Amino acid sequence: MDREDGAKVNCAIFQKQEAVIKDITNKINAIEGVVGKAVFAEELRKEADVLLACQDYKSANIDCENCRYIASLRKRAADIIIKVKKLA
């Protein structure tokens, strides 16, 4: 699936999760208020965890490395939203 910068991750698991993650990200971006965003951030964290726990992960595979990097960034973004909610 294409990312915004044109890079590709050739993996059926990533592509399936990517569609779900993009939908959740769109919901986070559309909703006002950190409380509402945090609900979807919890979902985002769970979907990122699916990729991070992939049984097919191979450290020598660049697609796996890219997938894990992207999933880690998304999980950190979700964690930030959740922490901000706790501070609010």
N, C-alpha and C positions, 0 to 999 in steps of 0.2 A: 504494500500500500504506500502511496506517495505521502511524504511529509511535506510541509510547506517549503522546505529548502530543496526539494527534489530528490532527496535520498530515499532509497527503498529498503524495506525489510521483507525479504522473501520468506515468509512463514505463514502458514494457514492459521495457526493459533494467534499470531500477532494480528493478522488482518481481521479475524473475527472479533478479538478484543478491542481493536482500534475503533471499529464501528461503534461499539458500546461506549467506549471511553469518550469518543467525540460527541456522542449524544449527551452524556453526562456533563461534559465540559461546556457544551452549548447551554445546558440548563443552569449551570453555575454562573455563566456569563450573563444570562438573561434575567436572573432573579436579583431583586434589590435586598440588601440587608445581609449581614453576616450569618444570622441564625438560619435563614433559608439556604444560603450557600453551604453551610456546614452539613446540612442533611445530605446534599448531593456530594459533598467532599468525602463523606463516609463511604458512599457508594464508589466514588472514584478510587479511594484507597483500596477497597476490596477488589476492584477490577485490576488495579495495578499489581496487587498481590498475586493474582492469577498468573500474570506474566512472570513475576519474580520467582514463583514456585514451579515454573515450567519443568516437566519431567524430561523434555527433549533438549534441554539446555546443553550446549557444547561450548566450552570456553574458547576453543580454536575457531569457532564459526563467527565471522564478522556480523552476520545477521543477528545471531544470538547476543553478541556484545551490544549492538545498537539497540536491540529490543530491551535488554536489561537496563541500559542507560536511560532510554526514554521512560520506561516504567518507573525507574528510581526518581527521575525528575518529577513525574506526575504524582508520585506518592508524597514527595516532599512538599509539593504545592498544596496537596490535600491536607497534609499535616499542618501547614501554616494557617490555612483557613480555619481548621478545627481549633488551633491554639488561639487565634484571634477571637473566635466565638467565646472561648472560656474567659478571655480578658474583658469581653464586652459586658 
